[in-house]
């Protein structure tokens, strides 16, 4: 009789307690899953915020080193016809008068976004490295980067500072090759961005 009572108590206890325990375990697992998801989301958000900050830093730096020239069309040291913050004027462009700062901002972002796309296509890089390569492409073009030793060394995961520094010369319309301190400072900025650290 006593055995029967003990078994009955265990059965009743299990019937009512088991769902609670299962639910508690489920909630614990669910909480752990949500915590992991939350941490991942925060990390991804943090990475995106860092990338966006570096992107805006790049745009601001381009505006500084390219200038604005009052929005008027100008010819750079190498004789390239440009407008705004270094936007190269191609035959398809129809600029005939000075542009506003707002238009110049839209153009530089469009150009830099194109360079970012090219940087990812050419290297597969993300984060700071992608921004550094995009800035180089913005300055020298996709074709020059594609055939450069700089790209080869990047893809081989070799040191690239010296290769960046080789791109500090420009050729004047008369054919003279000039070493530029201005370009040297820009290459140093790209090196710093490239080596800034890991960021997806």
PyMOL commands that set and color helices and strands:
alter all, ss='L'
color gray80, all
select helices_A, chain A and resi 2-66+69-71+101-123+127-140+142-146+149-155+161-165+181-194
alter helices_A, ss='H'
color red, helices_A
select strands_A, chain A and resi 74-75+81-83+87-88+169-171+177-179
alter strands_A, ss='S'
color yellow, strands_A
deselect
rebuild
show_as cartoon
